[in-house]
């Protein structure tokens, strides 16, 4: 039963990781495409995984926005946990740093329940997301 469960979990993690890689590939494609067409605004919008919520939104809109952010946070938590698990025992990967990233994102998960996260918090999670996508890409090449 454990082996079947592990295969199912691995399959799901791979699907999530593939989704992140697809997003990253699309971002890179838009970035290259925009160089020829001077569409830097589009690249910036696509590149920003944690889109800014509009100013002055009502409470219902805020709850909907927080739901979207919560979904992204859960995906990021899954990605970080996967990277930590894979990197344990490997020399060139700092799992302590990854655990700190995980703790920050889990903290943000708790914050989203009570309020909208700030622009700086979104930027920090975007940096963590990009870092862990890069780590996953490196590990996927091994």
C-alpha positions, -999 to 999 in steps of 0.1 A, spaced: 0 0 0 28 24 8 45 19 -25 12 25 -43 7 57 -23 42 69 -29 38 64 -66 5 84 -65 22 112 -45 52 112 -69 29 114 -99 9 143 -84 41 162 -74 54 157 -110 22 171 -124 25 201 -101 61 206 -110 53 202 -147 27 229 -143 53 252 -128 77 245 -156 51 252 -182 44 286 -166 82 292 -166 85 282 -202 56 304 -212 72 333 -194 105 327 -211 87 325 -245 69 358 -238 101 374 -227 119 364 -259 89 374 -280 86 408 -264 123 417 -272 113 418 -309 80 436 -302 88 459 -272 61 444 -250 79 447 -217 46 454 -200 33 421 -210 64 403 -199 63 420 -165 26 410 -161 33 374 -170 65 372 -150 48 383 -118 33 351 -104 19 370 -74 -2 396 -92 -11 428 -73 -47 431 -61 -65 462 -73 -69 491 -48 -102 497 -31 -117 462 -36 -147 453 -15 -147 425 11 -161 398 -13 -135 406 -39 -108 405 -12 -120 370 -2 -119 358 -38 -84 373 -42 -72 356 -10 -86 323 -23 -64 326 -54 -34 336 -33 -41 307 -9 -41 282 -39 -8 296 -51 6 293 -15 -5 257 -13 12 249 -46 44 266 -34 44 247 -1 41 214 -21 70 225 -44 92 234 -14 84 202 5 92 182 -26 125 200 -31 135 194 6 126 157 4 146 153 -29 176 173 -17 181 156 17 215 140 16 228 159 -14 259 180 -9 252 212 -28 217 219 -16 209 239 16 178 222 30 180 245 61 174 275 38 146 256 21 130 249 55 132 287 62 115 293 29 88 268 38 83 283 72 79 318 57 53 305 31 34 286 58 33 318 78 19 336 48 -8 309 46 -19 318 81 -17 356 73 -40 352 42 -67 339 65 -69 372 83 -58 399 58 -45 405 23 -8 400 21 14 431 13 32 439 -19 66 431 -3 53 398 10 41 389 -25 75 399 -40 93 377 -14 71 347 -22 77 353 -59 114 352 -53 110 319 -33 88 305 -61 114 313 -88 142 299 -66 124 266 -61 114 263 -97 151 266 -106 161 240 -80 134 217 -94 147 223 -129 183 215 -118 172 183 -100 151 172 -130 183 173 -151 201 149 -128 
